[in-house]
Amino acid sequence: IFFRAFTRVEMFRQSVCTRPHAIGQRLFSKTAAALQYKAPMTEMKFLLDDVFQLQKHYEQLPLTGGPSAGPEMVDMVMTEMAKFAENELSPLNEVADSEGCTYVNEYEVRTPKGFKEAYEKYTEGGWQGLHYPEEYGGQGLPSSLGTVTGEMAATANWTWLMYPGLSKGAINTVLSHGSDELKAKYLEKMVDGTWTGTMCLTEPQGGSDLNLVSTKAEPIGDGKYKINGTKIFISCGEHDMTENIIHCVLARLPDAPAGTRGISLFLVPKRKVADDGAVGELNGAKIGRIEEKMGCHGSSTCVIDFTDSEGYLIGTANKGLSHMFTFINTSRIGVSMQGMAAAEASYQNALWYAKERLAMRSLSGTKNPEKPADPIIVHPDVRRMLLTQKCIAEGGRAMIYECALLADLMKEAEARGDKETAKLIDDDMGLLTPILKGFLTETGVEAANLGIQVYGGHGYVKENKQEQILRDVRIGAIWEGTSGIQALDLLGRKIMQQKMKPLNRRLKQIYKEILPLVIGGSSAAVRKHARSVMQHAFEWQYLTFKIAAKAARDKDFVGSASMDYMFFAGYVTMAFHFLKMEEAATKQRKAGNGDADFYLSKIQTSAFYFDHLLPRTRSHAESMFTPLSSIMDMKPEHFSFDHAL
C-alpha cells in the first residue's frame, strides 16, 4: 500500500514540476476567495442563541441597554458589521502589511493606504460609541455587542482595529476614574471617534517592570501637570486618522513613594484642548521613531518623548497602576481576541486550500478518480491540523463571549448600585482574564503556524497571506504582559494571594452546570464528556492545593509550575465550553431544528477536542511537578561555555 502511494506521489510530483504554471492556475482558481475574510455568522449565532441564550441574558440588563438589544437590533448590528469587515477592512489587510506606517516627522505618522477612509466610515456609522452611555454620545447598547462586532473587525484586519480598540481602553479608563471635568471635556469626542486614545506604560529601562517607571509629573497649578519622560512600544501612538490623540500616561509626582505605590495616571493630549473643546497647539508629545516590526505593520508602534507636556491627573494620586488596570484588562481581553481571530483567519484560508489542493491519493482508496490526485483534506494529518485550528477558533470564541457577558452583568450591577455583586463578578473576570490572554494567544500562534503547515511550501510565500497571520499574532503572547507574566498573575495573584476564592467560585459554577449533564445529558457522548470535565475540574482544584503546599517551602515553585498550570486551566476551560456547545447542538438536532448537518459538525468538533486536545492536560499536569532543581540548579555562567561569557 505504502509503495503504491509513494509511486502515485512521485508521478504527481513530476507532473506538477513539468506544468508549474498550469497547476498553479488550477490550484488557486478558488482559493483566491481565501484571501478575504468571511464573517462566520452561523457559528457566532449558534453561540449567542443556542448556547448563551443572548436574549434571556439581555433581559437581565434593564439599566444598561438590554431593552434596546432585541433580536432584530442584534441581527442588524451583526449583519452591518459583517459587511464592513468583509468589504472595507479585509481588503486593506494585505496593504497594511506590505505598505506599513511611514514616519514623516516628530508629530506626523502616515498610516497605510485606505486606513483613514475606513476609519471615517467606521465613525460615521457610529460603531465606536455602540455600547457607550448616551450621555456621552454613545448608543447605549450592551458592551457584549461591542465584543461580537469587534471579533469580526479583528479577524478581517487586526492592525486597523488596534486604533479604535486602544481608544476604547482609554474611554473606559476616563469613564471609570476621570473627574467630571475630564469626562465633559474629552469623552464625547473619544466616544464618537473624533479623537483616539493610547496607553503609555513601558519605558526603555523597565519593560514590563513598572516599578522602574521614571517619567515625571510636576504640578504647575490650575489642576495641570508638566509631564517629562520617554515611553516606548506605544501602539497607535501617532497617526493621521484623527486630529487629536489622548494619551493615558503613567508618571511619578515629586513626593511619590518608590515602586508601583508611587505611580499616578495622567491624561495627556497630543494637542491641547481649550475649555470650549477647541483643539489648539501641539503639546510636546514628540515621536522619536516608529519601530520596524516582525508583524502588525499597519499599527504605528512609537517611541514618544513627552517634553513639558501638559497633563491632567486621572483618579487619585499614587493610584495610577490600579486605575490603569481598567485599560490593561480591556487590552488583555482584546489581545485574547487577537489569538482567536488569528486562528479563525488562518483556518478560513487553510480550509479553502485543503479542499482545492490536490496531492497524493487517500490510503483508504481514491476519493477523486477524475483528477490526478485527491484533495489534501482527505488525509488524516491535514484533518488533524484543520480540526485543531477549528477548535481553537470556536472554543476561543466561546471563552471570550462568556467574559463579555460577565462584563454586561458587572456593569448592570454597578448601575443599580450593587457594589458587592459587581466586585464578585470583577474578581471572576480577573481569574478568567489571564487564562484567556495567555492561553488564547499561545494557541492562536499554534493555529496560525498550523495554517502555514496545511499550505506546505505555499504557506511560506507572502502572497498567500498565511505567514502574515503568524507574524501578526506572534506579538499577542508578548504584549500586555507576556504569557509567563499572565501565568504568574493567574497562579500567584489571582489564586494564591486570594486564597483560592475566585477559583473555588469558578469551579463551583462548573460543577453546578455540568452535574445535570453527567446524569441527564442529551447523548451518551455528552454524558461521557461531562464526566471528563468534572474529573478535570476536580483535578484542577487538587493540583492547586498541591502547588500551594510546595510553594510554601520554595516560592520559585510558583514560577516553575505557572505556565503548565495556565495551559491546564485553559484546556479545561475550553472543554467546559465545548461540552455546552455539544449539548446545545445535540438538543437542536434531536428536536429537528435548524441545519442538522451543522449541528452534527458541532458534535464532531467537540469529539475531536475531547479526544485530541484535552489529553494535553496530562503532560501539563505531570511537568508542573517536575523537580525544581532541574530548572534552578544550573549557574548562569554555565548556560554556555562558548558565548554570552
N, C-alpha and C positions, 0 to 999 in steps of 0.2 A: 504493500500500500504506500509506504513512505517513498520507495523508489519511484513508483509511478507518479506520485505527487511531485517529487523533485524534478522528474523529467518534464512534466507539464509546466512547472515554474520556469525551467530553463528555456523551453520552447517559447513561452510567453515573453520572457525577458528579452530574448533575441528579437522577437517580432517588434517589441516596443523600441529597441535600440535602432532597428532599421527604419522605423517610421515615427520618429520622435514628434515631428510637428503635427501629424495627423492624430496620433494618440493623445497629444496634449489638447488639441481642439475638442476631441470627443470627451476627454476626461473632464474638462471644465465647461462642457455645454450647459450643465445645470448648476454646477457648484458655484458659479458666479453669484447665484442667489445667496450663498452662504456668507458673502462678504457684507451683507446688510442685515441689520438686526430685525427680528420679528418678535413682537411682544407676545409672550406665552399666555394669552388671555385665558385659555381653557384651564391651564394649571393654576393660575392666580385665582380665578373664580371658584375653582374646586376648593382651594384652601379657605377662601373667605366665606363661601356659602355653606359648603358641606362639612368642613372641619371646624372652623371657628365661629360659624353662625353669626356673621357680622351684624345683621340687623338686630338680633337679640342683644348683641353686645352694645350697639348704639342706643338701645332703649335704656341702658344704664347711664347714659350721658345727657340728662336733661339740661344741664347748665353749660356744657362745653361742646355744643354743636350736634349732638345726637339727633335731635328732631329734624335738622336740615339735611341729614345724610341718609335719605331714603334710598330705596333700590334704584330708582331712575337717576337720582343725582350721582350715586356711586358709579353706575354704569356709564353715565355721560362723562364723568371725570376720567375714568379709566380709558374709555374709547378715545377721547380727545388727546390724552397724554400719549397713548399708543401711536396715534398719528404723528404727533410732534416728534416723538422719539425716533420713529421709523423714517420719517420723511425729511426732518430737519437736522437731527443730531447724528444719526448713524452715518450719513454720507460725509460728515465732517471728521469722523474719527481717524481715517487714514490720512487726511490732510493735516490734522493736528500732529500726527506722529512724524510725518515727513518734513513739514514746514517748521513746527515748533514755535516758540516765542522769540521775539527779537528785542534785544536791549538797544534802545535809542539814546537815552541819556539818563541821568540820575533821577529824573521824575517821569520818565516815559518808557513803557514797555509795550510792544505791539503783539497782540495775540494772533493765532493762526487765522487765515482767511475764512470768513464766514462765522466766526465765533461771536463777534459783536452783533451781527444781524440776527443770529439765532437768539441771542440774549434779549434783544429788543422785542422779538416776537414772544418770548417767554414772559417778559414783564407786561407786555400789552395784554396777554391772556390772563393776567392775574395769578400766575402759578406760584410766585414767590410767597404771596400772602394767603395761600389756600387755607391754612389752618391757624392763622394768627388772629388775635382778637379784632373785632370790627372797629373798636375804638381807635386802633392804630392803622386802620385802612385794610385790614385783612378780611377774609370771607368767613371766618369763624367756624370752619368745619373741623371735625376731629383730626388730631395730629396723625393718626394712623393712616389716613388717606394720603397725607404727605409722604409717608413711607412707601405706600403702594406706588404712587406716581414716581417717587424718587428711584425706585428699583428700575423702572423702565428707562429713565434717563441715564442712570448709572451704567446699565448694560449697553445702551446704544453708544454712549460717549462719556466715559468716566471723567476724563480731564476737563471737559466742558462743565460737567456738573459740579466740579470742585468749586467753581466761582460762586454760584448761588448756594451751594451746600455749606461752605465755610461761613457764608453770611448768616445762615440760619443759626449756627453756633453763636455768632456774635449777637444776633437778635435775642436768642434765648438767655444769654448772659445778662444783657441790659434789662430784659423783661424781669428776670428773677432778682437782680441785685442792684440795678441802677436807681438813682433818685428820680423823683417825679420830673424834675427839671431835665435830666438827661433823656428820659423817655419822651417827653414832649418835644424835645429839640431834635432827636435823632431817629426815633423808632419808625415814624411814618415813612420816611424816605428809605429806610432799610427794608421795611415790610413790603413796600411796593416795588422794590428792586432798583430804585433810582441810585442808591448807594449800595456798595457791597461791604463785607467785613472780613477781618482776618484774626488769627490767633498768633501772638508773638511771645513765645516762651523761650525757645532754645537760644543759647549763646555759645560762642566759639569755644570757651574754656569748659563748658559744663555738659553739653549734650543733654541727655535725659535727666541728669542730676541737677534738680532745681535748687538744691542747697547752695549752688555756686552762682546763682543769678547775681549780677553786679550792676545792671542798669539802674541809674539813679533818678529819683524824683524829688525835686526841691519845690516846696510851696512858694508861690510868688504872689499870693493874695487873690481875693475875689474868687476863691474856690478853684484856682488854677494851679498847675504844677509844671515845672520845666523838666522835661524828660531827656536824658542823655545816656546813650549806650548802643550797643550793636546786637542785633538779633539775626540769627541765621536759619536757613531752611523754612522760610516763611512762604507757604503755598499761597499763590494768587496775591502776593504782596504788592504787585503793581501790574496794571493792565490798562487797556483802552476802552473797556466796556462801560464804565460809568465815570462820572465827573468827580466822584469822591469815594474814598475807601476809609472805612472806620476800623482802626487797629485796636485790638484788646491786648494791652502790653503789661507784662509783669515787671515790676521795678521795686526798688527799696527807698523808703523815706529816710531822711538823715538820722533819725534816732531809732531806726528799726532794729529789733533783736536779730542775732545771727540765725542762719539756716532758713528753713521754709516758714518758720513762725514770723519772720520779718518781711515777708513778701506781700506787696499790695498790688491791686489791679487798677489799670488806668485806661480810659478811653482817649485815644489819640487819633484825630482825623488827619488824612493826607492834606486836606485844605481846611483852613479854619472856617468855622460856621458862625455867622452872626446870630444874634438873638432872634431876628426875624426869619432865620432859616436860610439866608442868602449865603452862598459859597464864596469864600474870599481867597486870600493869599495862601501860598504854599506854606506848610507847617514844619519844614525841616526833616521830613521822613524821606531820606535820600536812599536811593537804591545803589548799593555798592557794586553789585553784579547779579546776574541770574545764573543758576547752576546748569551745567551741561550734565544731563542725567541719562541713566540707562533706559528709562521709560518715562511715561507721563509727560511727554514733550509739550503737550498742549497747555499744561499748567506752568505758570511762571513761578519758579522756586527762587526766592530772593534773599539776598543779604540786605538788611535795612539798617542804616545808620541814623538813629534818632539824635538830632543835633538841636538842642534848645527847643524841642518840640513841645507845643502847648497841649497839656492833657488834663483830664478830669478824673477824680477818684470814683471808681465803681465799688459800691458797697462800703465795707468797713476797712479802715487801715489795718494792715498786717494780716488780713484775712483773704488776701488775694488768691492764694492757691485753692482754698475751698470754694471761692466764687468761680474761679477759672474751671473747676471741675464740671460745672454746668456745661461749659463749652467743650471740655475734653470728652465728657461722656457722650455728648451729641456727636462729636467727631468719631469716637470709637465705634458707636453704632453704625455711623456712616461708612467707616472703613470695613466693618463686618460685611456690610452690603457690597463693598468693593470685591471681597473674596467670593461671595455668592454670585455677583454679576459676572465676574471673570469665568467662573465655572459654567454659567448659563451661556455666555457668548462663545466660549470655546467649544462647548457641547453642540450648540447650533451649527457651527462651522463643521465640526468633526462628523456630525450625523449626516449632513448632506454629502460630504466627501465619502464616507464609508458606504453609502448607498450607491454612489456613482463609480467609485474607483474599482476597476477590475484587476484582480491579481490572484493567481492560483485557483485551484478547484477545491471545493469543500471535501474534506477527508471522508465525510459520510455519503458522498455521492454528488454528482454535478447538479447544481441548482439553476444554472443559466445556460442551457445547452446551445442556444442560438448565438452566444457570444464566445469570444476566445478564452474567457476566464469568468469566474464568479465574482460578484461584488464582495469587497472585503468584509462587509457586515455579517457574512455567513461564518466567519472564523471565530472560534471561541475567545481568543485573546483580544481581538478587536472589540467584541461584545463586552468583555470584562472592562476594558478601558472606557467604552461609551457608558456602560451602566454605572461605573464609578463616578464619572462626570455627572450623570443624571442624578444620582443620589446626593452628591454634594450640592448641586444646584437646588434641587427640590427640598431636601432636608434643611439646607441653609435658609431657604425662603421661609419655611415654617418656623424656624427658630427666630428669625428676625421679626416676622409678623406677630409672634407671641409677645415679644418685647414691645412692639409698637402698641399692641392692645393694652398691655400693662401701663404704658405711658398715658394712654387715654384715661384709664381708671385713676391714676395718680392725680392727673390734672382735675378730674371731676371731684375727687376728694378734697383737693386744695380749694376748689371753687365753692364748695359747701362748708369750708372751714373745719374739715375733719383732719386735723394735723396728724393724729395717731395713725389713721389708715394710710394717709399719704406717706408717712415715714416708713411704714412696713413695706409698702409697695416699692418705695425708693430703695430700700435695703434688698428687696428681692431682685430688682433690676440691677443693683450693684453687684450681686452674685452672678447674674447672667452675663453682664457686660464683658468681663474678661474672658469668659468662655466663648462668647460669640466673636469677640475681636481676635483672640489668639487662635482659636480652633478654625474659624471660618476663613481667616486669611491664609493659614497654613494649608488647609485643604483646598482653598481656591488656587493656590500656587500649584498644588499637586494636579488639580483638574486641568489647569492651563498647560501644564507640562504634558499631561496625557493627550491633550488636543494636538500638540505637535507630533507626538508619537503615532497617533492614528494616521496623520498625513504622511508619516515617514519623511523622506527627503524633502518633499514638497512643503512640509511644515516648517522647515528651516529657511524657506525662501520668503522674503519680506512681502511680496505681492499677495500672498495667501493669508496674511494678517494673523495667523495663529501665533507666530513668535511675538507680535506686538502685544497680544493679550498677556503673555507670560512676562514680558518686560514691564508692562504697566502695572500688573498686580504684584510684582515681586516686592515693591515698597510697602505693600499692605502689612506684611509681617514685621515691619520695622517702625514706621511712623505711628504717632500717637502711643508710643510705648511698644518696644519690641515684644515678640512672643514670650521671651524669657521674663520680661517685666510683667506682662499680663498673667503669666503663670504664678509668679511670686505674689502679685496682687490678689489673685484668686485664693491661693492656699494660705498665704500669710495674713493679709489684711482682712479679707472678706470672710475667712473661715476661722483660722486660729485666733486672731485678735478678737473676734466677736463670739468666741467660744461655741462655734458651730451653729449659732442660732439661725442665720439665713439658710444654711444648708439643710438643717433639720426641717425648716418650713417648706423648703423646696421638695425634699423627699416625702414629706407628709402629703403634699399635693399630688406627687406622682403616685404614691400608694393609693390615695383616695380615688384617682381617676382610673387606675389600671386594675384594681382589685375586682370590680364588676366584670372586666374583660377576661380575667383569669377564669372566672366561673361561667360567665354567660356571653363571651364574645361571639360574634356572628358567624365564625367558622372555626374549624379545628386549628387552622394556621394562626388566626388571631389569638386564640387561647394559648397556643404554644408560644407565640411571640410575647404575649402579655406576661407569661411566666418568666421568660427570659429577661424582660425589662425589670420585673420585680426582683429577680435574683441579682441583676447588675446594680440595682438601686441599693439593695441590702449590702452588697459588696462595697459600693461607693462609701457608704457610711462606715463600714468596718475598716476600710483602708485609711480613712481619715483619722479614726481613733489610733490606728497603728502608727501612722506618721507622727501624730501628736506625741505619742509615747517616746518615739525615737528622737524627735526634735527636742524633747525636754532634756535629753542628755547632750545633744550637739545641734545647735541652731543651723549649721550648714546642711543638715539633712533636709530641711525645708527646700533649700535651693537645689539640692540634688534630685529630689523627688518631684519638684513642681511641674516640670514640662510633661513628664509622663502622667502626672495627676490631671493636668489640664486636658490632655488628649483623652484620657479615660472619661473625664466629665463630659467632654464634647461628644464622644461617640455614644455615651449613654443618653445624653440629652437628645441627640438626633434620633436615636432608636425610639425614644418616647414619642417623638413626633411622627415617625414612620408608623408606629403602632396605631396612633389616632387616625392617620390617613388611611391605613389599611382597613380599619374598622368602618370608617365612613364610606369608603369605596365598596366594601362588601355589602353593607346595608343598601346602598343605592342600586347596586347590581341585582341583589335579590328582589328588590322592590320593582325592578323593571324600569327604573328612572334613567333618563339621560342616555348617553352612549355607553353601551355595555362593554365595548372594546376598550374605551378609555379607562373605565373602572377596573377592567382586567389588568391593564398595564400598570395601574397604581398598585394593585395586589402583587403583581410580579416584581415590580421595583422594590417593594418592601421585602419580598422574599430574598432578593439579591442582597439587600442591605444586611439583613439578619444572618445570611449565610456567609457573606464575603467581607463585610466591613466591620460589623460589630465584633467579630472574633479578634480584631486588632487589640481590643482591650486586654487580651490575655498577655501579650508581650509587655504592654504598658504596666499592667498590674505587677508583673514579675520584676521588670527593670527598675521600677521606682523603689525597690527594696534591696537592690544590689549593694554590696559594701561601700560605704562612703570612702574608704581608703583607696579604692581603685580610681576615684576621681581626684582626691585631695592630697595624696601622699607624694606625688611627683613634685620635685622642687622646680620653680620657674626656670632656673638655669639649665635644667636637664631636658627641657622640651625639645631642644635641638643642640647638637654639638657642631653644626655647620653654619647656621645663620641665626640672626637675632641674638647675637652674642653680646 
